[in-house]
Amino acid sequence: GPGAARPARPARPGFHPEEERTPAQPMLMEIVPKPARGDKFVYLVNAGDSPWALEGWKVESKVGDRWESQTLERRAGCPAMMRPQAGFRLDPGSGRTCDLKVPLGETGGLRLVDPDGKVVNKVEWRNVGTGVTLRRKVGEGDRPDTYEAFANERQGAPTDVLEQLGNYSTHLALLRYFDLDNVLEGRSHRRADRWFDERVSELPRGGEDPWTLLAVDDDEWFALMADLAGPYAPALSVEELVDIEGDMVLEKLLYHMVHGTVTRSQARSLIDNDDRLYTRAETAARMGRFLVFSFQDGGKVLINDDCQDRQAPADEFGCPQQAEWRKCHEDWINDGGFHSERDGGFCEFSCGKCRCQDDEDYCLEIKTADILADGGYKGAVHLVNRLMEVPAPYVDPRRPNGQPASPGPAPGARRGAGAGAAEEEEEPSSTRSSGGSRSPFCLFFGC
């Protein structure tokens, strides 16, 4: 209850206080020397467990046979200290980030130099071409880190990107069956004679409405169709899949679509700027269904597709309200699955329990990120390693007429904090009354 002792603040996931912290590990994570649109940029990350003090560090760029240098300086938008597992971007003269003052070209190099003059990270490239991103790839075992180049911009809409990539024909065929290709390409929807037309017609579309698509290759769709057919029958065809499981397929397709152009660096910036372990984006499936993005060591992007705001049966106020009332630490929410039937208990999302650490069962990986459709003006495509499971809808009881919960910051999702990390402040007296703050734990078992 409100007068109970506060629980100890949990450690940051993946870090144990009794273990010695690794030092700061600055690295050049991404470089775009010659973008098709927008500014060239460099993205730096601290991959260690200790803060990185930037004073005295230099970024040097190779131009011909010489190296030009700039010293990282403290200024508006440019930090003096970088937290563990956080990053920042250098681009020329934006005023919103650290300025990039050294030149970048199709052929060249970059190196990161510490205050003692030691080169701690270096990459060189030749003829990378327009619209190519160089991204650091963490080596496995004793293998050194390398940089891989990929074209991050394609002509056309996200559907055109899938067609150009190949091995995504099943996803593309399903989008076309449900007329979602018209949504992604900005065309109007005029039909109203099919069971899904009303649902699809509600989605925004047009030149000012790009979409981000999380694409799944043919092998993953084939595995689903084989699983639905059973062990003694051939895999379903695409036609049989939509005929037998059309509603399920539509929900999956919508859950793999996010309104707007959401890039890897934008997701990372939201996490860095808000001091969060993760960020989220509402999908076209709506009804409180979000994708939760987080980052692992080395910059790997993970999505948690199983972080839900399951509401306790006797909770008439809803998960966001319970989080605002500082209830995330209470036993009835963290019931270990006794009533919630979930390891994280009730209100996982609102209480900041969306973690992507060691358990990969509920976290999938973005294999290739930021394939921009027409430079991002028509959206983006991220290639993921499996089909996502669509969570149950969540309706916030505080909203009129049962409207879905609106997106917003997830209380308790602060870096270095777990469920109920905001408990340090005393609860407002208005929330202690028997009406507003009565725990469903009491309604279950009596208090």
C-alpha positions, 0 to 999 in steps of 0.5 A: 500500500502507499505506506509500505517500504519502497523496494530497492531500485533494480539494476540496469538489465544486463549489468550486475553491480558486483561485476566490474564495469568495462571501460567506455568503448567509443566506436564509429557505428554508421557512416553515410559519405554521400546520401542520395538526399539529406545530409551526410552523417557519422553516428558514434556509439559508446558500446562500453559499460562506463560513461565516455567523456568526449573532451579532447577526442577527435574525428579525422577524415582521409582526403587523398593522402592526408587526414583532416581533423576536428575536435569534438566540442561541447555545444547545444545538441552536442554532449560532453559525456555519453552514457553507456550504450548511447550514441550521437550523430555528427552532421554538417551545420544542422544546429540540432546535433554535433556539427560534422566539420570534416569532409566525406566522399565516395572514397576516403576514411574515418578514424576516431582518436583519443586525447592521447593521440591513439587511434581507437577505431578506423575505417576506409572505403573506396567508391561506395556510391550514392545512397550507401551506408557503411555500418559496423558489424560486430565480429563473432568470437575472435573475429575483428569488427568489420564494416558492411556497405548496403544501399539504403535508398531505393526508388518507389514505394515500400512495395517497389522495394520488396519487388526489387529485393526478391525473396519477398514475393509472398509478403508482397502478394498478401499486401496486394490481396488486401489492397494494402499496396494501395495504402503503401503507394498512396492510392485511394481505396474505392471498393466496399464489397469485401469483408476487409474493405472498411478496415483498410479504407480507414488507414491514412494514405497519400503523398504526405503519409509514408509508411514503414514496413517490416518485411518478412521473407518467403521462407518465414511465410512458407513455414507458417503455411506449412505449420497451418497445413499440419505434418501430413499435408502439403503447405498451404498456398497463398490463396488457401492461406487467405481463404482459411486464415484471412483475418489472422493474416490481415492482422499480421500484415497490419502489425508489420506496418507503422505510419510514418518513416521510422528509421533506425537512427530516429528510434535510437535518438528517441531512446538517447534523448529520453534516457530510455531503454526502449521506444515504441511505435503504434502499428496499423493494427492499432487497438493499443498494439505497439512495436517496442524497439531496443538496442543491444551491444554493438548496435543490433536492433531488436523488436519485442513483439510480446510486451503487453498491457494486460489489465488485471480483471478487477482493475477498473482504471487501467495500466497507464493510470496505475503507473501514474499512481506509482503502483508498478512495484506492487505484488498484484501487478508483479504476480509472476503469472499467477493471475496474469499468466505472463512472466512479467505480470500485468501492465508490462508496457506501462510499467517499463518491463519491455526488455530485450536481453537474453531471451530471444523467444519474444525479441526478433532482430532487424536484419537490415534496417533503413531501406528508404523508399524514395529517400524516405519520402515514401517510407522505409523498409526494415527486413526482420528475421521472423513473423511477429505475433500480434498481441491482444488489443488493449483498451484504456478504460479512461478513454471514452467509448472504449477507444484504443490507448494513445501512444505516449511515454511509457512510465517506468521505462527510464534507463537504469530503472525497472518496474516501479522505478519512479517510486522515489516520489511520494504519492499524491494524497489524492491517489490514496483514497479507497476509490482511486488507488485501491489495489486489485490485489485487495479485491482479489484476496481482501486487505 
